[in-house]
Amino acid sequence: MTAPTNEAPSSAELRRVERAAAALSPLEREILVLSAGLRLRNGDIAARLGISESRAERILAKAVRKFDRAMDQRPPRWWRFW
């Protein structure tokens, strides 16, 4: 992971984030945006979406794991196709 900078992200990095976000379900994506983007607490997210706080926590944890795995994916090496 790289340290945050004031530089704009590259188009390759933006595509990587878009692909990782596409791996999430709509509910996972929404909860991740509410948590990481809007900095809402799990209780506030749960109230906004009409779900229990524990469900919001579970979905957020799953979304973070899926997003992290998707961001770590590297293009397959040519020799892995054989």
N, C-alpha and C positions, 0 to 999 in steps of 0.2 A: 504494500500500500504506500502511496506517495503522500507527502505532506501537502496540505492545501496551499495553493499559491493564488496570486491575484491575476494570473494569466487565464485567458478564456480556454475552455477545453477544446481539444482538437476534434475535428469531425470524426476521426476514427474512434475516439473515446466516447463521443456522443452516440455513435452507432452501437458501441459495446453496451452502454447503459440502456439504450432503447431495446436491444435484444434481451438483456437481462430482465427488464421490466415486462417484456412480452411473455416471458416464461411464467409470470405470475397470473393468478386468476384475477378477475376484476376486483373482488373483495380484498384479496391480499394486497393488490396494488393500491387500492384506496386507503387501506389501513396504514400501509407503509408511507404513503404521501402525507396522511394526517399526522403520523408520528414524527417522521424525519423531516418532512417539508414544513408542516405548520407547527411542529413542536407541541402537539397536544398530548396530554397524559392519557393512559389507557382508559381511565374512567370517563374522561371527556369523549374519547373516541367511541366507547361503548354507548354512551348516552346519545351521541349524534347518530349512530347507526342502529340504535334500538336492539343491541345485543348485550349479553352479560360482559362484565369486565374480564372475567376469566377467559371467555371465548375470544375477546379482542386480544388478550395477551397471547393465547395459543396461536391465533392466526398471524399476529405480528411476528412471533418467533419463527413460525414456518416460512413466512414471507422473507424474513431476513436471511434465513438459511438458503432458501432457493435463489434469492438475488445474489448472495455471496458466491454460491456455486456457479451460477451463470456468468458472473463477472470473472471468475477464475478460469473459465474454459478457454482453452487455447485452440487455435486452428489445428486440425488433425495433421500429423506428419504424413508425408506421402508414403512412407514405408508401412504405415499401419493399415493401408488399404490392401496389402498383399496377404 
